[in-house]
Amino acid sequence: MAKTGTLFLIPSAIAENTTESVLPSYVIKLISDLDEFIVENERTARRYLKNIGYEKPLQTLVLHTLNKHTDTSEIHGFINSLLNGKDIGMLSEAGCPCIADPGAIVVMLAHEHKINVKPLVGPSSILLALIASGFNGQNFTFNGYLPIDKCRRIKKIKELESKAIREDQTQIFMETPFRNMQLFRDILSSCNPSTHLCIAADITGADELIRTRTIREWKNKSLELHKRTVIFLLYK
Protein backbone atom coordinates (compact mmCIF):
# COMPACT_ATOMS: atom_id res chain seq x y z
CA MET A 1 0.00 0.00 0.00
CA ALA A 2 1.39 3.39 -1.02
CA LYS A 3 2.36 5.78 1.74
CA THR A 4 -0.10 8.62 2.20
CA GLY A 5 0.76 12.21 2.99
CA THR A 6 0.07 14.00 6.26
CA LEU A 7 -2.77 16.44 6.87
CA PHE A 8 -1.35 19.24 9.00
CA LEU A 9 -3.89 21.20 11.05
CA ILE A 10 -2.52 24.74 11.05
CA PRO A 11 -3.53 27.33 13.65
CA SER A 12 -3.39 31.02 12.90
CA ALA A 13 -3.07 34.10 15.06
CA ILE A 14 -6.21 35.32 16.83
CA ALA A 15 -5.23 38.98 16.91
CA GLU A 16 -3.44 41.00 14.24
CA ASN A 17 0.34 41.34 14.28
CA THR A 18 0.84 38.63 16.91
CA THR A 19 2.06 35.72 14.78
CA GLU A 20 5.62 35.66 16.12
CA SER A 21 4.44 35.68 19.73
CA VAL A 22 1.76 32.95 19.44
CA LEU A 23 3.17 30.49 16.86
CA PRO A 24 6.34 28.45 17.45
CA SER A 25 9.05 28.95 14.83
CA TYR A 26 8.93 25.29 13.80
CA VAL A 27 5.25 25.69 12.88
CA ILE A 28 6.03 28.66 10.66
CA LYS A 29 8.85 26.71 9.00
CA LEU A 30 6.64 23.68 8.44
CA ILE A 31 3.93 25.83 6.83
CA SER A 32 6.56 27.29 4.49
CA ASP A 33 7.35 23.80 3.16
CA LEU A 34 3.75 23.22 2.02
CA ASP A 35 2.18 24.44 -1.21
CA GLU A 36 -1.34 23.01 -0.97
CA PHE A 37 -3.91 24.06 1.61
CA ILE A 38 -7.55 23.65 2.59
CA VAL A 39 -8.79 27.08 3.62
CA GLU A 40 -11.99 28.84 4.58
CA ASN A 41 -11.23 31.97 2.55
CA GLU A 42 -8.56 32.20 -0.16
CA ARG A 43 -7.91 35.93 0.24
CA THR A 44 -7.33 35.83 4.00
CA ALA A 45 -5.29 32.62 3.67
CA ARG A 46 -2.91 34.26 1.19
CA ARG A 47 -2.65 37.33 3.43
CA TYR A 48 -1.84 35.15 6.44
CA LEU A 49 0.85 33.24 4.55
CA LYS A 50 2.39 36.50 3.38
CA ASN A 51 2.41 37.84 6.94
CA ILE A 52 4.35 34.85 8.29
CA GLY A 53 7.03 35.29 5.63
CA TYR A 54 5.94 32.50 3.29
CA GLU A 55 8.40 32.65 0.37
CA LYS A 56 6.79 30.54 -2.36
CA PRO A 57 4.87 32.51 -5.03
CA LEU A 58 1.34 32.85 -3.65
CA GLN A 59 -0.20 32.63 -7.11
CA THR A 60 1.17 29.10 -7.55
CA LEU A 61 -0.50 27.68 -4.44
CA VAL A 62 -3.20 25.06 -4.65
CA LEU A 63 -6.05 26.22 -2.40
CA HIS A 64 -9.23 24.25 -1.72
CA THR A 65 -12.03 26.38 -0.28
CA LEU A 66 -14.03 24.77 2.52
CA ASN A 67 -16.86 26.83 3.98
CA LYS A 68 -20.65 26.74 4.28
CA HIS A 69 -20.98 27.23 0.52
CA THR A 70 -18.79 24.26 -0.44
CA ASP A 71 -20.66 21.45 -2.18
CA THR A 72 -20.12 18.20 -0.28
CA SER A 73 -19.38 16.46 -3.57
CA GLU A 74 -16.17 18.51 -3.86
CA ILE A 75 -14.72 17.57 -0.49
CA HIS A 76 -13.48 14.09 -1.39
CA GLY A 77 -11.27 15.71 -4.03
CA PHE A 78 -9.51 17.74 -1.34
CA ILE A 79 -7.61 14.65 -0.12
CA ASN A 80 -6.40 13.39 -3.52
CA SER A 81 -2.90 14.76 -2.96
CA LEU A 82 -2.80 13.15 0.49
CA LEU A 83 -3.73 9.79 -1.01
CA ASN A 84 -0.88 10.25 -3.50
CA GLY A 85 1.66 10.80 -0.73
CA LYS A 86 1.78 14.61 -0.62
CA ASP A 87 1.51 16.62 2.60
CA ILE A 88 -1.09 19.39 2.72
CA GLY A 89 -2.26 21.84 5.36
CA MET A 90 -5.64 22.89 6.68
CA LEU A 91 -5.55 26.53 7.69
CA SER A 92 -7.95 28.10 10.18
CA GLU A 93 -9.24 31.65 9.81
CA ALA A 94 -8.38 32.31 13.46
CA GLY A 95 -7.12 30.05 16.21
CA CYS A 96 -7.20 26.28 15.78
CA PRO A 97 -8.85 24.44 12.87
CA CYS A 98 -12.02 22.36 13.31
CA ILE A 99 -13.36 24.42 16.22
CA ALA A 100 -16.26 26.63 15.14
CA ASP A 101 -15.31 26.01 11.50
CA PRO A 102 -16.12 23.22 9.01
CA GLY A 103 -12.74 21.46 8.98
CA ALA A 104 -13.81 18.37 10.95
CA ILE A 105 -15.42 16.81 7.88
CA VAL A 106 -12.04 16.65 6.11
CA VAL A 107 -10.27 15.32 9.21
CA MET A 108 -12.82 12.52 9.52
CA LEU A 109 -12.37 11.75 5.83
CA ALA A 110 -8.61 11.55 6.38
CA HIS A 111 -9.05 9.08 9.22
CA GLU A 112 -11.36 6.96 7.09
CA HIS A 113 -8.60 6.73 4.46
CA LYS A 114 -5.88 5.97 7.05
CA ILE A 115 -4.22 9.34 6.42
CA ASN A 116 -2.01 10.69 9.22
CA VAL A 117 -3.45 13.81 10.88
CA LYS A 118 -1.01 16.13 12.65
CA PRO A 119 -2.32 19.01 14.81
CA LEU A 120 0.13 21.89 15.21
CA VAL A 121 0.61 24.06 18.28
CA GLY A 122 -1.10 27.44 18.27
CA PRO A 123 -3.55 29.68 20.12
CA SER A 124 -7.12 28.68 20.95
CA SER A 125 -9.26 31.56 22.18
CA ILE A 126 -11.66 29.08 23.80
CA LEU A 127 -9.03 27.39 25.98
CA LEU A 128 -7.22 30.64 26.75
CA ALA A 129 -10.50 32.18 27.89
CA LEU A 130 -11.32 29.13 30.01
CA ILE A 131 -8.03 29.01 31.87
CA ALA A 132 -8.18 32.78 32.53
CA SER A 133 -11.80 32.75 33.73
CA GLY A 134 -11.43 31.10 37.13
CA PHE A 135 -14.21 28.67 36.18
CA ASN A 136 -14.29 24.87 36.23
CA GLY A 137 -11.63 23.59 33.82
CA GLN A 138 -12.40 19.91 34.41
CA ASN A 139 -16.04 20.06 33.34
CA PHE A 140 -16.89 22.46 30.54
CA THR A 141 -18.81 22.63 27.26
CA PHE A 142 -18.25 24.73 24.16
CA ASN A 143 -21.67 25.57 22.72
CA GLY A 144 -20.57 27.46 19.64
CA TYR A 145 -22.91 30.19 18.43
CA LEU A 146 -26.23 30.75 20.17
CA PRO A 147 -29.48 31.20 18.16
CA ILE A 148 -29.91 34.46 16.24
CA ASP A 149 -33.60 34.76 17.10
CA LYS A 150 -33.92 36.75 20.33
CA CYS A 151 -36.53 34.52 22.00
CA ARG A 152 -34.63 31.34 21.20
CA ARG A 153 -31.37 32.96 22.29
CA ILE A 154 -32.76 33.96 25.69
CA LYS A 155 -34.20 30.49 26.17
CA LYS A 156 -30.78 29.00 25.38
CA ILE A 157 -29.00 31.36 27.79
CA LYS A 158 -31.32 30.28 30.60
CA GLU A 159 -30.72 26.62 29.74
CA LEU A 160 -26.95 27.13 29.85
CA GLU A 161 -27.15 28.94 33.18
CA SER A 162 -29.25 26.15 34.64
CA LYS A 163 -26.80 23.53 33.36
CA ALA A 164 -23.82 25.44 34.78
CA ILE A 165 -25.43 25.42 38.23
CA ARG A 166 -26.89 21.91 38.10
CA GLU A 167 -23.81 20.14 36.69
CA ASP A 168 -21.02 22.40 37.99
CA GLN A 169 -20.08 22.89 34.35
CA THR A 170 -18.56 25.93 32.64
CA GLN A 171 -20.62 27.00 29.62
CA ILE A 172 -18.59 28.57 26.79
CA PHE A 173 -20.09 30.24 23.73
CA MET A 174 -19.45 32.99 21.21
CA GLU A 175 -21.12 35.39 18.81
CA THR A 176 -20.25 37.20 15.60
CA PRO A 177 -18.58 40.54 16.45
CA PHE A 178 -21.46 42.73 15.28
CA ARG A 179 -23.98 40.92 17.52
CA ASN A 180 -21.90 40.86 20.71
CA MET A 181 -23.79 43.66 22.43
CA GLN A 182 -27.21 42.09 21.81
CA LEU A 183 -25.97 38.84 23.34
CA PHE A 184 -24.35 40.64 26.27
CA ARG A 185 -27.57 42.53 27.04
CA ASP A 186 -29.63 39.32 26.83
CA ILE A 187 -27.27 37.59 29.27
CA LEU A 188 -27.60 40.45 31.76
CA SER A 189 -31.39 40.50 31.49
CA SER A 190 -31.83 36.70 31.64
CA CYS A 191 -29.41 35.41 34.27
CA ASN A 192 -29.51 35.47 38.06
CA PRO A 193 -27.60 38.35 39.70
CA SER A 194 -25.22 35.92 41.44
CA THR A 195 -24.30 33.97 38.29
CA HIS A 196 -20.74 34.57 37.09
CA LEU A 197 -19.96 35.75 33.57
CA CYS A 198 -16.47 35.98 32.08
CA ILE A 199 -15.90 38.23 29.08
CA ALA A 200 -12.74 37.42 27.13
CA ALA A 201 -12.25 39.91 24.29
CA ASP A 202 -9.44 40.24 21.73
CA ILE A 203 -7.37 37.50 23.36
CA THR A 204 -3.59 37.83 22.73
CA GLY A 205 -4.16 41.26 21.14
CA ALA A 206 -3.08 44.71 22.28
CA ASP A 207 -6.62 45.45 23.53
CA GLU A 208 -7.10 42.13 25.34
CA LEU A 209 -9.77 42.21 28.04
CA ILE A 210 -10.51 39.24 30.33
CA ARG A 211 -12.80 39.93 33.27
CA THR A 212 -14.93 37.67 35.48
CA ARG A 213 -17.77 39.36 37.36
CA THR A 214 -21.22 38.45 38.65
CA ILE A 215 -24.20 39.50 36.55
CA ARG A 216 -25.01 42.06 39.25
CA GLU A 217 -21.52 43.58 38.89
CA TRP A 218 -21.65 43.59 35.08
CA LYS A 219 -24.90 45.55 35.16
CA ASN A 220 -23.06 48.39 36.89
CA LYS A 221 -20.28 48.58 34.31
CA SER A 222 -20.13 50.16 30.88
CA LEU A 223 -18.68 47.79 28.30
CA GLU A 224 -18.37 48.11 24.52
CA LEU A 225 -17.98 44.79 22.66
CA HIS A 226 -19.17 45.78 19.19
CA LYS A 227 -16.93 44.38 16.45
CA ARG A 228 -14.59 42.76 18.97
CA THR A 229 -13.70 39.06 19.05
CA VAL A 230 -15.31 37.77 22.23
CA ILE A 231 -15.64 34.48 24.10
CA PHE A 232 -18.43 34.36 26.71
CA LEU A 233 -18.29 31.98 29.69
CA LEU A 234 -21.08 31.34 32.21
CA TYR A 235 -20.63 29.64 35.56
CA LYS A 236 -22.49 29.40 38.84
C-alpha positions as CSV (number, residue, x, y, z in Angstrom):
1,M,0.0,0.0,0.0
2,A,1.4,3.4,-1.0
3,K,2.4,5.8,1.7
4,T,-0.1,8.6,2.2
5,G,0.8,12.2,3.0
6,T,0.1,14.0,6.3
7,L,-2.8,16.4,6.9
8,F,-1.3,19.2,9.0
9,L,-3.9,21.2,11.0
10,I,-2.5,24.7,11.1
11,P,-3.5,27.3,13.6
12,S,-3.4,31.0,12.9
13,A,-3.1,34.1,15.1
14,I,-6.2,35.3,16.8
15,A,-5.2,39.0,16.9
16,E,-3.4,41.0,14.2
17,N,0.3,41.3,14.3
18,T,0.8,38.6,16.9
19,T,2.1,35.7,14.8
20,E,5.6,35.7,16.1
21,S,4.4,35.7,19.7
22,V,1.8,32.9,19.4
23,L,3.2,30.5,16.9
24,P,6.3,28.4,17.5
25,S,9.0,28.9,14.8
26,Y,8.9,25.3,13.8
27,V,5.2,25.7,12.9
28,I,6.0,28.7,10.7
29,K,8.9,26.7,9.0
30,L,6.6,23.7,8.4
31,I,3.9,25.8,6.8
32,S,6.6,27.3,4.5
33,D,7.3,23.8,3.2
34,L,3.7,23.2,2.0
35,D,2.2,24.4,-1.2
36,E,-1.3,23.0,-1.0
37,F,-3.9,24.1,1.6
38,I,-7.5,23.6,2.6
39,V,-8.8,27.1,3.6
40,E,-12.0,28.8,4.6
41,N,-11.2,32.0,2.6
42,E,-8.6,32.2,-0.2
43,R,-7.9,35.9,0.2
44,T,-7.3,35.8,4.0
45,A,-5.3,32.6,3.7
46,R,-2.9,34.3,1.2
47,R,-2.7,37.3,3.4
48,Y,-1.8,35.2,6.4
49,L,0.9,33.2,4.6
50,K,2.4,36.5,3.4
51,N,2.4,37.8,6.9
52,I,4.4,34.8,8.3
53,G,7.0,35.3,5.6
54,Y,5.9,32.5,3.3
55,E,8.4,32.7,0.4
56,K,6.8,30.5,-2.4
57,P,4.9,32.5,-5.0
58,L,1.3,32.8,-3.6
59,Q,-0.2,32.6,-7.1
60,T,1.2,29.1,-7.5
61,L,-0.5,27.7,-4.4
62,V,-3.2,25.1,-4.7
63,L,-6.0,26.2,-2.4
64,H,-9.2,24.3,-1.7
65,T,-12.0,26.4,-0.3
66,L,-14.0,24.8,2.5
67,N,-16.9,26.8,4.0
68,K,-20.6,26.7,4.3
69,H,-21.0,27.2,0.5
70,T,-18.8,24.3,-0.4
71,D,-20.7,21.5,-2.2
72,T,-20.1,18.2,-0.3
73,S,-19.4,16.5,-3.6
74,E,-16.2,18.5,-3.9
75,I,-14.7,17.6,-0.5
76,H,-13.5,14.1,-1.4
77,G,-11.3,15.7,-4.0
78,F,-9.5,17.7,-1.3
79,I,-7.6,14.7,-0.1
80,N,-6.4,13.4,-3.5
81,S,-2.9,14.8,-3.0
82,L,-2.8,13.1,0.5
83,L,-3.7,9.8,-1.0
84,N,-0.9,10.3,-3.5
85,G,1.7,10.8,-0.7
86,K,1.8,14.6,-0.6
87,D,1.5,16.6,2.6
88,I,-1.1,19.4,2.7
89,G,-2.3,21.8,5.4
90,M,-5.6,22.9,6.7
91,L,-5.5,26.5,7.7
92,S,-8.0,28.1,10.2
93,E,-9.2,31.7,9.8
94,A,-8.4,32.3,13.5
95,G,-7.1,30.1,16.2
96,C,-7.2,26.3,15.8
97,P,-8.9,24.4,12.9
98,C,-12.0,22.4,13.3
99,I,-13.4,24.4,16.2
100,A,-16.3,26.6,15.1
101,D,-15.3,26.0,11.5
102,P,-16.1,23.2,9.0
103,G,-12.7,21.5,9.0
104,A,-13.8,18.4,10.9
105,I,-15.4,16.8,7.9
106,V,-12.0,16.7,6.1
107,V,-10.3,15.3,9.2
108,M,-12.8,12.5,9.5
109,L,-12.4,11.7,5.8
110,A,-8.6,11.6,6.4
111,H,-9.1,9.1,9.2
112,E,-11.4,7.0,7.1
113,H,-8.6,6.7,4.5
114,K,-5.9,6.0,7.1
115,I,-4.2,9.3,6.4
116,N,-2.0,10.7,9.2
117,V,-3.5,13.8,10.9
118,K,-1.0,16.1,12.7
119,P,-2.3,19.0,14.8
120,L,0.1,21.9,15.2
121,V,0.6,24.1,18.3
122,G,-1.1,27.4,18.3
123,P,-3.6,29.7,20.1
124,S,-7.1,28.7,21.0
125,S,-9.3,31.6,22.2
126,I,-11.7,29.1,23.8
127,L,-9.0,27.4,26.0
128,L,-7.2,30.6,26.7
129,A,-10.5,32.2,27.9
130,L,-11.3,29.1,30.0
131,I,-8.0,29.0,31.9
132,A,-8.2,32.8,32.5
133,S,-11.8,32.7,33.7
134,G,-11.4,31.1,37.1
135,F,-14.2,28.7,36.2
136,N,-14.3,24.9,36.2
137,G,-11.6,23.6,33.8
138,Q,-12.4,19.9,34.4
139,N,-16.0,20.1,33.3
140,F,-16.9,22.5,30.5
141,T,-18.8,22.6,27.3
142,F,-18.3,24.7,24.2
143,N,-21.7,25.6,22.7
144,G,-20.6,27.5,19.6
145,Y,-22.9,30.2,18.4
146,L,-26.2,30.7,20.2
147,P,-29.5,31.2,18.2
148,I,-29.9,34.5,16.2
149,D,-33.6,34.8,17.1
150,K,-33.9,36.7,20.3
151,C,-36.5,34.5,22.0
152,R,-34.6,31.3,21.2
153,R,-31.4,33.0,22.3
154,I,-32.8,34.0,25.7
155,K,-34.2,30.5,26.2
156,K,-30.8,29.0,25.4
157,I,-29.0,31.4,27.8
158,K,-31.3,30.3,30.6
159,E,-30.7,26.6,29.7
160,L,-27.0,27.1,29.9
161,E,-27.1,28.9,33.2
162,S,-29.3,26.2,34.6
163,K,-26.8,23.5,33.4
164,A,-23.8,25.4,34.8
165,I,-25.4,25.4,38.2
166,R,-26.9,21.9,38.1
167,E,-23.8,20.1,36.7
168,D,-21.0,22.4,38.0
169,Q,-20.1,22.9,34.3
170,T,-18.6,25.9,32.6
171,Q,-20.6,27.0,29.6
172,I,-18.6,28.6,26.8
173,F,-20.1,30.2,23.7
174,M,-19.4,33.0,21.2
175,E,-21.1,35.4,18.8
176,T,-20.3,37.2,15.6
177,P,-18.6,40.5,16.4
178,F,-21.5,42.7,15.3
179,R,-24.0,40.9,17.5
180,N,-21.9,40.9,20.7
181,M,-23.8,43.7,22.4
182,Q,-27.2,42.1,21.8
183,L,-26.0,38.8,23.3
184,F,-24.4,40.6,26.3
185,R,-27.6,42.5,27.0
186,D,-29.6,39.3,26.8
187,I,-27.3,37.6,29.3
188,L,-27.6,40.4,31.8
189,S,-31.4,40.5,31.5
190,S,-31.8,36.7,31.6
191,C,-29.4,35.4,34.3
192,N,-29.5,35.5,38.1
193,P,-27.6,38.3,39.7
194,S,-25.2,35.9,41.4
195,T,-24.3,34.0,38.3
196,H,-20.7,34.6,37.1
197,L,-20.0,35.8,33.6
198,C,-16.5,36.0,32.1
199,I,-15.9,38.2,29.1
200,A,-12.7,37.4,27.1
201,A,-12.2,39.9,24.3
202,D,-9.4,40.2,21.7
203,I,-7.4,37.5,23.4
204,T,-3.6,37.8,22.7
205,G,-4.2,41.3,21.1
206,A,-3.1,44.7,22.3
207,D,-6.6,45.5,23.5
208,E,-7.1,42.1,25.3
209,L,-9.8,42.2,28.0
210,I,-10.5,39.2,30.3
211,R,-12.8,39.9,33.3
212,T,-14.9,37.7,35.5
213,R,-17.8,39.4,37.4
214,T,-21.2,38.5,38.6
215,I,-24.2,39.5,36.5
216,R,-25.0,42.1,39.2
217,E,-21.5,43.6,38.9
218,W,-21.6,43.6,35.1
219,K,-24.9,45.5,35.2
220,N,-23.1,48.4,36.9
221,K,-20.3,48.6,34.3
222,S,-20.1,50.2,30.9
223,L,-18.7,47.8,28.3
224,E,-18.4,48.1,24.5
225,L,-18.0,44.8,22.7
226,H,-19.2,45.8,19.2
227,K,-16.9,44.4,16.4
228,R,-14.6,42.8,19.0
229,T,-13.7,39.1,19.0
230,V,-15.3,37.8,22.2
231,I,-15.6,34.5,24.1
232,F,-18.4,34.4,26.7
233,L,-18.3,32.0,29.7
234,L,-21.1,31.3,32.2
235,Y,-20.6,29.6,35.6
236,K,-22.5,29.4,38.8
